[in-house]
Amino acid sequence: MISHPSPICRPGRFPTASSLTLSLIVAGFGCGGVKYDSPPPSSSTTSAPAAPPSTAPAKPDPNRPALTQRRTDDVRESQAEQERGARVMQPGEARGKSAIGNVYVTSVSRIAELSIQARLETFNAIEGRYPESHEEFMEKVIRGADPIALPALPPNQKYAYNVAEHKLEILVYPEGVDPNATAPVPDAPTAPAANTPPPPPLGGGRNPLGLDLPGGS
């Protein structure tokens, strides 16, 4: 079968106005059809679904020492922290999430309790009393002439001083209670000053009823 060239591209013919216009259009694209510099655009506009957000746990800070290497002098006031939502850890209660962690935390917290109790007994032997406030406890027992740093506890636990019972306690903070926040510490009781004379009575020694009062002239 003999193929004849297109009348538009056939040489030797005088083009008419209409054929000349069509020839210019074909010349722009070529006789072989439309050609693209890049692949023809796709008729589909559907984009690929977005990747789901990563749920991997945050990586620990490599520059932060391990729990076994950290120390702290952060001792809270037990009553104030319990009012904020913390509770006192009970004897025999698991103190770590794993078996190894439980053994470690139980051991170091017990050593801390015994160390602080020995210091409290020394304070009592010298002063004839125990620290009467959290402030005095921190100043004289924890950060005194011989400061002490206690082994660090897990993030949801803190040391606390029980002023009424004169002992160190371990507090546990439930979910929703920030262990790093601090509650206002109650003011220490103030003892009356010694040898302070009583104030003079009102009214120059007489009351409104005209009766003599002690100390009147």
KOLFI-325672 format. One line per field, with one value per atom (N, C-alpha, C, O): residue in three letters; atom name; x, y, z. Coordinates in pm, whole numbers, padded with zeros to 5 digits. Layout:
nupa c(ala_...)
lumba c(CA_...)
east c(X_...)
north c(Y_...)
up c(Z_...)
This chain:
nupa c(met_met_met_met_ile_ile_ile_ile_ser_ser_ser_ser_his_his_his_his_pro_pro_pro_pro_ser_ser_ser_ser_pro_pro_pro_pro_ile_ile_ile_ile_cys_cys_cys_cys_arg_arg_arg_arg_pro_pro_pro_pro_gly_gly_gly_gly_arg_arg_arg_arg_phe_phe_phe_phe_pro_pro_pro_pro_thr_thr_thr_thr_ala_ala_ala_ala_ser_ser_ser_ser_ser_ser_ser_ser_leu_leu_leu_leu_thr_thr_thr_thr_leu_leu_leu_leu_ser_ser_ser_ser_leu_leu_leu_leu_ile_ile_ile_ile_val_val_val_val_ala_ala_ala_ala_gly_gly_gly_gly_phe_phe_phe_phe_gly_gly_gly_gly_cys_cys_cys_cys_gly_gly_gly_gly_gly_gly_gly_gly_val_val_val_val_lys_lys_lys_lys_tyr_tyr_tyr_tyr_asp_asp_asp_asp_ser_ser_ser_ser_pro_pro_pro_pro_pro_pro_pro_pro_pro_pro_pro_pro_ser_ser_ser_ser_ser_ser_ser_ser_ser_ser_ser_ser_thr_thr_thr_thr_thr_thr_thr_thr_ser_ser_ser_ser_ala_ala_ala_ala_pro_pro_pro_pro_ala_ala_ala_ala_ala_ala_ala_ala_pro_pro_pro_pro_pro_pro_pro_pro_ser_ser_ser_ser_thr_thr_thr_thr_ala_ala_ala_ala_pro_pro_pro_pro_ala_ala_ala_ala_lys_lys_lys_lys_pro_pro_pro_pro_asp_asp_asp_asp_pro_pro_pro_pro_asn_asn_asn_asn_arg_arg_arg_arg_pro_pro_pro_pro_ala_ala_ala_ala_leu_leu_leu_leu_thr_thr_thr_thr_gln_gln_gln_gln_arg_arg_arg_arg_arg_arg_arg_arg_thr_thr_thr_thr_asp_asp_asp_asp_asp_asp_asp_asp_val_val_val_val_arg_arg_arg_arg_glu_glu_glu_glu_ser_ser_ser_ser_gln_gln_gln_gln_ala_ala_ala_ala_glu_glu_glu_glu_gln_gln_gln_gln_glu_glu_glu_glu_arg_arg_arg_arg_gly_gly_gly_gly_ala_ala_ala_ala_arg_arg_arg_arg_val_val_val_val_met_met_met_met_gln_gln_gln_gln_pro_pro_pro_pro_gly_gly_gly_gly_glu_glu_glu_glu_ala_ala_ala_ala_arg_arg_arg_arg_gly_gly_gly_gly_lys_lys_lys_lys_ser_ser_ser_ser_ala_ala_ala_ala_ile_ile_ile_ile_gly_gly_gly_gly_asn_asn_asn_asn_val_val_val_val_tyr_tyr_tyr_tyr_val_val_val_val_thr_thr_thr_thr_ser_ser_ser_ser_val_val_val_val_ser_ser_ser_ser_arg_arg_arg_arg_ile_ile_ile_ile_ala_ala_ala_ala_glu_glu_glu_glu_leu_leu_leu_leu_ser_ser_ser_ser_ile_ile_ile_ile_gln_gln_gln_gln_ala_ala_ala_ala_arg_arg_arg_arg_leu_leu_leu_leu_glu_glu_glu_glu_thr_thr_thr_thr_phe_phe_phe_phe_asn_asn_asn_asn_ala_ala_ala_ala_ile_ile_ile_ile_glu_glu_glu_glu_gly_gly_gly_gly_arg_arg_arg_arg_tyr_tyr_tyr_tyr_pro_pro_pro_pro_glu_glu_glu_glu_ser_ser_ser_ser_his_his_his_his_glu_glu_glu_glu_glu_glu_glu_glu_phe_phe_phe_phe_met_met_met_met_glu_glu_glu_glu_lys_lys_lys_lys_val_val_val_val_ile_ile_ile_ile_arg_arg_arg_arg_gly_gly_gly_gly_ala_ala_ala_ala_asp_asp_asp_asp_pro_pro_pro_pro_ile_ile_ile_ile_ala_ala_ala_ala_leu_leu_leu_leu_pro_pro_pro_pro_ala_ala_ala_ala_leu_leu_leu_leu_pro_pro_pro_pro_pro_pro_pro_pro_asn_asn_asn_asn_gln_gln_gln_gln_lys_lys_lys_lys_tyr_tyr_tyr_tyr_ala_ala_ala_ala_tyr_tyr_tyr_tyr_asn_asn_asn_asn_val_val_val_val_ala_ala_ala_ala_glu_glu_glu_glu_his_his_his_his_lys_lys_lys_lys_leu_leu_leu_leu_glu_glu_glu_glu_ile_ile_ile_ile_leu_leu_leu_leu_val_val_val_val_tyr_tyr_tyr_tyr_pro_pro_pro_pro_glu_glu_glu_glu_gly_gly_gly_gly_val_val_val_val_asp_asp_asp_asp_pro_pro_pro_pro_asn_asn_asn_asn_ala_ala_ala_ala_thr_thr_thr_thr_ala_ala_ala_ala_pro_pro_pro_pro_val_val_val_val_pro_pro_pro_pro_asp_asp_asp_asp_ala_ala_ala_ala_pro_pro_pro_pro_thr_thr_thr_thr_ala_ala_ala_ala_pro_pro_pro_pro_ala_ala_ala_ala_ala_ala_ala_ala_asn_asn_asn_asn_thr_thr_thr_thr_pro_pro_pro_pro_pro_pro_pro_pro_pro_pro_pro_pro_pro_pro_pro_pro_pro_pro_pro_pro_leu_leu_leu_leu_gly_gly_gly_gly_gly_gly_gly_gly_gly_gly_gly_gly_arg_arg_arg_arg_asn_asn_asn_asn_pro_pro_pro_pro_leu_leu_leu_leu_gly_gly_gly_gly_leu_leu_leu_leu_asp_asp_asp_asp_leu_leu_leu_leu_pro_pro_pro_pro_gly_gly_gly_gly_gly_gly_gly_gly_ser_ser_ser_ser)
lumba c(N_CA_C_O_N_CA_C_O_N_CA_C_O_N_CA_C_O_N_CA_C_O_N_CA_C_O_N_CA_C_O_N_CA_C_O_N_CA_C_O_N_CA_C_O_N_CA_C_O_N_CA_C_O_N_CA_C_O_N_CA_C_O_N_CA_C_O_N_CA_C_O_N_CA_C_O_N_CA_C_O_N_CA_C_O_N_CA_C_O_N_CA_C_O_N_CA_C_O_N_CA_C_O_N_CA_C_O_N_CA_C_O_N_CA_C_O_N_CA_C_O_N_CA_C_O_N_CA_C_O_N_CA_C_O_N_CA_C_O_N_CA_C_O_N_CA_C_O_N_CA_C_O_N_CA_C_O_N_CA_C_O_N_CA_C_O_N_CA_C_O_N_CA_C_O_N_CA_C_O_N_CA_C_O_N_CA_C_O_N_CA_C_O_N_CA_C_O_N_CA_C_O_N_CA_C_O_N_CA_C_O_N_CA_C_O_N_CA_C_O_N_CA_C_O_N_CA_C_O_N_CA_C_O_N_CA_C_O_N_CA_C_O_N_CA_C_O_N_CA_C_O_N_CA_C_O_N_CA_C_O_N_CA_C_O_N_CA_C_O_N_CA_C_O_N_CA_C_O_N_CA_C_O_N_CA_C_O_N_CA_C_O_N_CA_C_O_N_CA_C_O_N_CA_C_O_N_CA_C_O_N_CA_C_O_N_CA_C_O_N_CA_C_O_N_CA_C_O_N_CA_C_O_N_CA_C_O_N_CA_C_O_N_CA_C_O_N_CA_C_O_N_CA_C_O_N_CA_C_O_N_CA_C_O_N_CA_C_O_N_CA_C_O_N_CA_C_O_N_CA_C_O_N_CA_C_O_N_CA_C_O_N_CA_C_O_N_CA_C_O_N_CA_C_O_N_CA_C_O_N_CA_C_O_N_CA_C_O_N_CA_C_O_N_CA_C_O_N_CA_C_O_N_CA_C_O_N_CA_C_O_N_CA_C_O_N_CA_C_O_N_CA_C_O_N_CA_C_O_N_CA_C_O_N_CA_C_O_N_CA_C_O_N_CA_C_O_N_CA_C_O_N_CA_C_O_N_CA_C_O_N_CA_C_O_N_CA_C_O_N_CA_C_O_N_CA_C_O_N_CA_C_O_N_CA_C_O_N_CA_C_O_N_CA_C_O_N_CA_C_O_N_CA_C_O_N_CA_C_O_N_CA_C_O_N_CA_C_O_N_CA_C_O_N_CA_C_O_N_CA_C_O_N_CA_C_O_N_CA_C_O_N_CA_C_O_N_CA_C_O_N_CA_C_O_N_CA_C_O_N_CA_C_O_N_CA_C_O_N_CA_C_O_N_CA_C_O_N_CA_C_O_N_CA_C_O_N_CA_C_O_N_CA_C_O_N_CA_C_O_N_CA_C_O_N_CA_C_O_N_CA_C_O_N_CA_C_O_N_CA_C_O_N_CA_C_O_N_CA_C_O_N_CA_C_O_N_CA_C_O_N_CA_C_O_N_CA_C_O_N_CA_C_O_N_CA_C_O_N_CA_C_O_N_CA_C_O_N_CA_C_O_N_CA_C_O_N_CA_C_O_N_CA_C_O_N_CA_C_O_N_CA_C_O_N_CA_C_O_N_CA_C_O_N_CA_C_O_N_CA_C_O_N_CA_C_O_N_CA_C_O_N_CA_C_O_N_CA_C_O_N_CA_C_O_N_CA_C_O_N_CA_C_O_N_CA_C_O_N_CA_C_O_N_CA_C_O_N_CA_C_O_N_CA_C_O_N_CA_C_O_N_CA_C_O_N_CA_C_O_N_CA_C_O_N_CA_C_O_N_CA_C_O_N_CA_C_O_N_CA_C_O_N_CA_C_O_N_CA_C_O_N_CA_C_O_N_CA_C_O_N_CA_C_O_N_CA_C_O_N_CA_C_O_N_CA_C_O_N_CA_C_O_N_CA_C_O_N_CA_C_O_N_CA_C_O_N_CA_C_O_N_CA_C_O_N_CA_C_O_N_CA_C_O_N_CA_C_O_N_CA_C_O_N_CA_C_O_N_CA_C_O_N_CA_C_O_N_CA_C_O_N_CA_C_O_N_CA_C_O_N_CA_C_O_N_CA_C_O_N_CA_C_O_N_CA_C_O_N_CA_C_O_N_CA_C_O_N_CA_C_O_N_CA_C_O)
east c(00086_00000_00089_00183_00056_00136_00076_-00044_00161_00114_00144_00257_00043_00058_00076_00011_00163_00181_00058_-00025_00048_-00067_-00072_00032_-00192_-00202_-00141_-00095_-00137_-00082_00068_00127_00133_00278_00329_00450_00239_00280_00348_00290_00468_00539_00483_00418_00508_00472_00333_00293_00257_00122_00116_00178_00042_00025_-00080_-00194_-00045_-00142_-00247_-00220_-00366_-00473_-00460_-00375_-00548_-00540_-00569_-00503_-00671_-00706_-00600_-00567_-00545_-00441_-00313_-00239_-00286_-00166_-00176_-00078_-00291_-00309_-00291_-00226_-00351_-00338_-00195_-00149_-00124_00017_00102_00191_00073_00150_00126_00218_00004_-00027_00046_00104_00042_00109_00259_00326_00314_00458_00500_00609_00414_00448_00458_00539_00377_00376_00447_00486_00464_00523_00418_00306_00450_00353_00338_00249_00425_00420_00330_00325_00258_00171_00230_00343_00155_00196_00305_00294_00413_00522_00538_00522_00570_00586_00732_00801_00778_00912_00921_01027_00809_00801_00682_00599_00673_00558_00427_00419_00325_00196_00139_00156_00069_00013_-00088_-00163_-00089_-00183_-00319_-00331_-00419_-00556_-00599_-00701_-00522_-00557_-00493_-00374_-00569_-00520_-00515_-00497_-00532_-00533_-00390_-00302_-00367_-00234_-00220_-00318_-00095_-00068_-00109_-00092_-00163_-00205_-00086_00024_-00109_-00002_00036_-00049_00163_00211_00158_00155_00118_00067_00177_00294_00141_00243_00313_00254_00438_00517_00471_00451_00456_00415_00530_00509_00651_00764_00793_00782_00828_00859_00981_01071_00982_01094_01222_01221_01331_01457_01512_01500_01572_01629_01745_01815_01765_01874_02006_02030_02094_02220_02314_02406_02292_02380_02338_02411_02220_02173_02223_02209_02283_02332_02219_02103_02255_02156_02106_02170_01992_01931_02028_02033_02105_02197_02312_02383_02333_02445_02399_02483_02270_02221_02200_02170_02215_02192_02102_02090_02039_01948_01944_01966_01916_01890_01748_01717_01664_01526_01441_01405_01411_01327_01206_01223_01087_00966_00910_00956_00809_00735_00618_00532_00614_00522_00376_00299_00337_00197_00150_00042_00230_00192_00181_00091_00271_00267_00150_00093_00114_-00003_-00132_-00224_-00137_-00255_-00264_-00373_-00153_-00149_-00182_-00202_-00189_-00228_-00132_-00164_-00013_00083_00040_-00039_00094_00066_00198_00296_00197_00317_00330_00233_00448_00472_00472_00534_00402_00387_00501_00557_00535_00638_00600_00485_00696_00672_00615_00602_00581_00525_00636_00748_00603_00701_00741_00655_00869_00920_00980_01026_00983_01034_00944_00867_00952_00865_00910_00826_01039_01089_01141_01153_01172_01223_01357_01381_01445_01576_01559_01622_01472_01448_01388_01420_01302_01240_01344_01341_01435_01540_01629_01664_01667_01757_01691_01747_01570_01503_01472_01486_01431_01404_01529_01524_01642_01767_01813_01844_01819_01873_01781_01827_01650_01558_01566_01554_01587_01602_01731_01733_01839_01965_01948_01999_01876_01851_01772_01803_01669_01588_01671_01658_01758_01842_01945_01973_02000_02098_02036_02094_01918_01850_01806_01812_01760_01718_01835_01819_01954_02072_02105_02142_02092_02118_02013_02045_01890_01786_01812_01791_01857_01887_02006_02008_02105_02218_02172_02215_02085_02029_01954_01966_01876_01799_01890_01862_02000_02092_02160_02191_02184_02250_02152_02178_02040_01944_01837_01768_01824_01717_01581_01480_01574_01448_01479_01595_01373_01387_01358_01301_01396_01363_01213_01133_01176_01035_00968_00848_01042_00984_01063_01176_01004_01072_01193_01297_01178_01288_01408_01522_01383_01493_01555_01677_01474_01525_01621_01730_01581_01665_01793_01901_01782_01898_01996_02117_01948_02037_02074_02183_01986_02009_02059_02154_01996_02030_02144_02239_02134_02230_02313_02354_02337_02410_02560_02608_02634_02780_02830_02937_02753_02789_02675_02594_02666_02552_02549_02653_02430_02412_02330_02237_02367_02292_02240_02317_02111_02047_02041_02040_02037_02022_01890_01787_01897_01778_01674_01707_01548_01435_01373_01405_01287_01216_01138_01112_01100_01037_00909_00877_00834_00707_00720_00620_00844_00866_00955_01043_00932_01012_01032_00949_01145_01166_01084_01059_01043_00969_00999_01024_00995_01018_00884_00808_00856_00736_00771_00837_00725_00761_00703_00770_00579_00513_00576_00586_00618_00673_00825_00884_00889_01035_01100_01187_01059_01119_01111_01033_01197_01198_01099_01090_01024_00926_00950_01015_00894_00895_00753_00660_00736_00604_00591_00687_00471_00439_00336_00237_00361_00272_00192_00251_00059_-00022_-00021_00023_-00070_-00078_-00170_-00279_-00126_-00203_-00152_-00192_-00065_-00005_00142_00216_00184_00321_00416_00406_00506_00599_00703_00766_00722_00823_00769_00846_00637_00579_00596_00608_00597_00614_00495_00444_00451_00340_00395_00508_00317_00363_00382_00296_00496_00529_00463_00473_00395_00334_00438_00551_00398_00488_00519_00434_00640_00679_00611_00593_00572_00512_00611_00728_00566_00654_00629_00515_00737_00726_00728_00796_00657_00658_00796_00865_00834_00965_00971_00873_01087_01102_01116_01170_01066_01079_01019_01069_00912_00844_00729_00638_00727_00619_00487_00487_00376_00246_00216_00264_00137_00103_00016_-00060_00026_-00055_-00203_-00237_-00290_-00433_-00482_-00424_-00589_-00648_-00722_-00766_-00735_-00813_-00744_-00812_-00611_-00539_-00567_-00564_-00594_-00615_-00760_-00791_-00852_-00995_-01065_-01027_-01166_-01244_-01367_-01390_-01446_-01561_-01659_-01737_-01658_-01753_-01699_-01769_-01576_-01521_-01458_-01433_-01430_-01370_-01220_-01164_-01153_-01007_-00954_-01007_-00851_-00789_-00646_-00586_-00590_-00450_-00358_-00371_-00262_-00166_-00207_-00132_-00327_-00373_-00310_-00264_-00307_-00246_-00347_-00316)
north c(-00119_00000_00124_00135_00220_00340_00448_00475_00511_00618_00750_00776_00835_00967_01069_01061_01164_01266_01351_01362_01410_01495_01609_01662_01649_01762_01887_01973_01900_02020_02021_02125_01903_01893_01854_01841_01836_01791_01907_02015_01887_01993_02013_01924_02128_02154_02206_02226_02230_02281_02422_02455_02506_02646_02651_02611_02699_02693_02801_02912_02765_02863_02932_02897_03036_03109_03020_03027_02935_02847_02743_02711_02689_02587_02647_02582_02777_02843_02863_02841_02904_02921_02791_02785_02685_02553_02504_02437_02538_02497_02561_02498_02690_02758_02692_02679_02652_02585_02452_02418_02375_02245_02262_02183_02368_02391_02416_02377_02483_02509_02384_02377_02283_02158_02045_01946_02058_01950_01857_01853_01783_01692_01564_01484_01545_01419_01426_01330_01534_01545_01635_01682_01659_01747_01681_01564_01757_01707_01794_01916_01734_01804_01800_01699_01911_01912_01824_01772_01809_01723_01632_01655_01529_01437_01513_01608_01472_01542_01540_01444_01649_01655_01545_01507_01497_01391_01451_01559_01379_01426_01404_01459_01323_01296_01400_01428_01458_01560_01507_01585_01377_01318_01312_01253_01373_01374_01254_01197_01217_01103_01137_01251_01042_01070_01107_01053_01202_01246_01136_01058_01129_01028_01057_01173_00955_00978_01033_01002_01115_01169_01059_00956_01082_00982_00972_01073_00848_00825_00763_00711_00770_00711_00792_00915_00728_00802_00890_00860_01000_01093_01025_00949_01054_00994_01063_01185_00987_01050_01140_01119_01241_01335_01264_01222_01251_01179_01254_01194_01385_01464_01461_01507_01406_01401_01274_01166_01286_01166_01068_01108_00943_00842_00866_00937_00807_00825_00787_00852_00682_00634_00731_00718_00826_00920_01059_01147_01080_01213_01223_01124_01346_01375_01498_01575_01515_01627_01669_01589_01798_01848_01906_01987_01865_01912_01828_01715_01886_01819_01910_02024_01860_01941_01939_01864_02024_02024_01928_01950_01823_01712_01755_01718_01831_01870_01951_01926_02048_02134_02054_02079_01958_01878_01780_01753_01727_01638_01715_01662_01839_01921_01951_01980_01944_01968_01844_01853_01727_01606_01491_01380_01512_01403_01314_01355_01194_01102_01041_01035_00998_00938_00794_00718_00757_00619_00529_00559_00418_00327_00223_00191_00171_00068_-00054_-00098_-00109_-00226_-00194_-00283_-00068_-00031_-00028_00016_-00075_-00075_00069_00156_00094_00229_00249_00359_00147_00157_00082_-00006_00116_00053_-00089_-00174_-00115_-00249_-00313_-00247_-00442_-00511_-00453_-00433_-00426_-00369_-00227_-00189_-00149_-00012_-00010_00079_-00105_-00111_-00139_-00077_-00231_-00264_-00143_-00112_-00074_00041_00154_00204_00193_00307_00273_00360_00151_00112_00122_00169_00079_00081_00223_00258_00307_00442_00529_00612_00510_00590_00550_00634_00422_00377_00432_00474_00433_00491_00639_00689_00711_00854_00877_00968_00795_00810_00790_00865_00688_00662_00774_00811_00827_00934_01061_01125_01095_01215_01195_01288_01074_01048_01061_01110_01017_01031_01179_01219_01258_01402_01469_01560_01425_01482_01448_01531_01327_01289_01369_01407_01396_01479_01622_01682_01674_01807_01812_01908_01708_01703_01693_01752_01619_01605_01738_01765_01821_01949_02058_02133_02065_02173_02140_02228_02011_01971_01969_01968_01968_01967_01932_01927_01907_01882_02012_02105_02018_02138_02164_02074_02288_02321_02368_02396_02378_02422_02361_02314_02361_02314_02402_02353_02531_02624_02593_02591_02569_02537_02403_02388_02308_02177_02191_02134_02268_02286_02361_02328_02461_02544_02470_02483_02392_02331_02186_02141_02113_01969_01940_01864_02000_01970_02057_02007_02189_02283_02356_02470_02290_02353_02349_02353_02342_02339_02215_02216_02107_01982_01943_01857_02006_01982_01838_01772_01792_01655_01659_01737_01572_01555_01411_01317_01396_01265_01205_01278_01071_01008_01052_01062_01076_01121_01010_00891_01050_00958_00964_01055_00869_00877_01008_01073_01047_01179_01202_01316_01096_01115_01103_01088_01111_01098_01212_01259_01255_01360_01328_01262_01376_01370_01481_01586_01457_01558_01541_01430_01654_01652_01666_01760_01571_01575_01649_01594_01775_01859_01802_01802_01754_01707_01579_01561_01489_01360_01355_01252_01464_01476_01363_01292_01346_01239_01272_01357_01202_01216_01119_01004_01164_01080_01085_01175_00984_00981_01007_00937_01108_01141_01091_01092_01047_01002_01099_01132_01144_01239_01165_01112_01162_01094_01171_01286_01107_01172_01294_01287_01403_01527_01625_01741_01580_01668_01684_01586_01806_01833_01823_01904_01726_01715_01826_01848_01897_02003_02137_02229_02148_02269_02262_02154_02378_02382_02449_02550_02393_02450_02550_02534_02651_02745_02673_02597_02697_02632_02708_02830_02637_02707_02780_02735_02893_02970_02895_02824_02910_02845_02915_03037_02840_02905_02994_02959_03107_03203_03196_03205_03180_03174_03315_03402_03341_03475_03510_03424_03633_03677_03672_03702_03633_03620_03757_03850_03769_03891_04014_04126_03991_04105_04148_04067_04270_04312_04323_04355_04296_04306_04451_04542_04475_04613_04677_04608_04808_04875_04868_04866_04865_04857_04986_05093_04974_05090_05178_05130_05304_05395_05437_05476_05433_05477_05393_05445_05263_05176_05157_05085_05218_05200_05157_05195_05076_05035_05124_05207_05110_05199_05195_05289_05087_05078_05148_05154_05201_05271_05183_05229_05055_04964_04971_04988_04959_04959_04833_04724_04847_04733_04719_04818_04598_04581_04665_04670_04732_04815_04959_05041_04993_05131_05215_05160_05345_05434_05467_05542)
up c(00000_00000_00000_00079_-00095_-00110_-00025_-00032_00057_00145_00079_00037_00070_00013_00124_00229_00100_00204_00219_00128_00332_00360_00263_00224_00221_00128_00185_00109_00314_00373_00360_00334_00377_00372_00234_00217_00129_-00002_-00075_-00085_-00128_-00199_-00339_-00394_-00395_-00536_-00558_-00673_-00454_-00473_-00422_-00321_-00492_-00452_-00343_-00365_-00231_-00120_-00134_-00177_-00096_-00085_00048_00130_00072_00199_00316_00420_00299_00411_00435_00550_00322_00340_00393_00466_00357_00409_00559_00630_00606_00751_00825_00929_00769_00832_00827_00919_00718_00706_00813_00869_00842_00947_01082_01162_01108_01235_01244_01348_01131_01130_01144_01211_01077_01087_01230_01272_01304_01443_01526_01618_01493_01571_01499_01562_01362_01285_01233_01286_01132_01073_01150_01124_01246_01321_01442_01518_01462_01577_01682_01667_01788_01896_01978_02015_02007_02088_02211_02203_02325_02453_02495_02476_02553_02610_02733_02767_02801_02919_02902_02814_02983_02970_02983_03061_02908_02912_03051_03126_03086_03223_03245_03155_03368_03401_03428_03484_03388_03412_03556_03599_03630_03770_03860_03846_03952_04045_04188_04282_04206_04339_04395_04333_04513_04574_04667_04714_04692_04781_04923_04966_04998_05137_05223_05206_05318_05407_05504_05548_05536_05630_05770_05810_05844_05981_06070_06049_06172_06263_06341_06373_06370_06440_06586_06654_06632_06771_06852_06962_06797_06869_06995_06991_07107_07231_07213_07135_07288_07281_07330_07427_07262_07301_07426_07438_07517_07638_07602_07502_07684_07662_07691_07804_07589_07614_07707_07763_07723_07810_07957_08043_07985_08123_08191_08135_08311_08378_08411_08423_08424_08461_08603_08681_08634_08766_08877_08981_08856_08959_08984_09084_08893_08907_08952_08973_08966_09002_09153_09220_09206_09347_09358_09264_09473_09492_09637_09728_09658_09794_09800_09887_09706_09700_09796_09765_09911_10011_10036_10079_10011_10022_10164_10251_10185_10312_10295_10210_10374_10351_10354_10265_10452_10465_10345_10291_10305_10192_10063_09983_10042_09919_09919_09814_10035_10041_10013_09952_10058_10029_09879_09828_09810_09666_09584_09463_09651_09580_09593_09551_09650_09666_09783_09868_09787_09897_09946_09872_10071_10131_10085_10091_10039_09998_10121_10223_10109_10221_10225_10120_10344_10353_10269_10271_10197_10114_09977_09894_09952_09821_09716_09744_09596_09487_09455_09438_09448_09427_09289_09258_09207_09070_08975_09017_08844_08746_08713_08683_08718_08689_08817_08920_08810_08928_08972_09091_08874_08908_08961_09060_08895_08941_09081_09161_09111_09243_09350_09457_09323_09420_09444_09558_09334_09347_09426_09523_09384_09449_09595_09682_09622_09761_09846_09960_09791_09867_09895_10009_09789_09809_09893_09971_09879_09960_10106_10195_10132_10271_10331_10447_10253_10301_10330_10430_10242_10263_10391_10468_10414_10534_10660_10756_10659_10776_10797_10911_10688_10699_10759_10847_10710_10760_10904_10985_10938_11075_11172_11283_11129_11215_11235_11346_11132_11146_11235_11311_11225_11311_11458_11546_11483_11622_11675_11793_11591_11632_11662_11761_11578_11601_11733_11810_11760_11884_12005_12110_11993_12106_12138_12254_12037_12059_12101_12195_12031_12054_12157_12207_12190_12282_12217_12288_12088_12014_11868_11827_11791_11648_11571_11627_11444_11366_11369_11344_11399_11417_11290_11290_11182_11055_10941_10959_10824_10705_10673_10630_10694_10669_10758_10710_10886_10977_10941_10949_10902_10861_10743_10744_10641_10524_10560_10510_10646_10681_10769_10750_10866_10965_10933_10968_10867_10845_10703_10686_10603_10463_10412_10353_10435_10376_10482_10462_10591_10700_10677_10564_10789_10781_10710_10649_10718_10650_10556_10590_10438_10349_10299_10291_10267_10219_10090_10076_09996_09872_09869_09886_09848_09853_09713_09614_09704_09572_09507_09573_09376_09304_09298_09298_09293_09285_09145_09068_09111_08982_08969_09070_08847_08826_08905_08937_08937_09008_09159_09229_09212_09356_09406_09333_09530_09592_09739_09802_09793_09938_10004_09944_10129_10205_10353_10401_10426_10571_10641_10616_10730_10812_10941_11029_10951_11065_11194_11297_11190_11311_11365_11486_11275_11317_11309_11341_11267_11265_11186_11238_11061_10981_10832_10788_10756_10611_10550_10593_10450_10382_10231_10179_10163_10017_09970_10010_09887_09834_09691_09614_09657_09521_09463_09528_09342_09275_09167_09073_09180_09078_08946_08940_08843_08713_08721_08778_08666_08672_08776_08775_08866_08968_08932_08930_08906_08863_08982_09074_08982_09096_09100_09204_08989_08986_09035_09062_09047_09105_09257_09314_09320_09466_09531_09481_09641_09717_09818_09863_09854_09958_10090_10134_10153_10280_10394_10399_10487_10601_10684_10697_10740_10825_10953_11006_11002_11126_11243_11240_11346_11464_11534_11548_11577_11646_11796_11842_11870_12016_12073_12018_12182_12240_12294_12347_12280_12328_12480_12547_12534_12680_12744_12684_12871_12952_12884_12898_12812_12749_12838_12862_12890_12979_12904_12785_12971_12904_12870_12938_12767_12730_12837_12904_12855_12956_12920_12802_13020_12991_12927_12945_12853_12787_12888_12993_12857_12940_13066_13161_13074_13192_13315_13426_13296_13412_13445_13540_13373_13399_13271_13160_13291_13176_13164_13252_13058_13043_13157_13175_13236_13349_13474_13575_13470_13584_13687_13799_13654_13751_13741_13633_13859_13859_13793_13816_13713_13645_13697_13739_13696_13741_13656_13534_13725_13655_13646_13594_13695_13688_13796_13896_13780_13878_13987_14080)
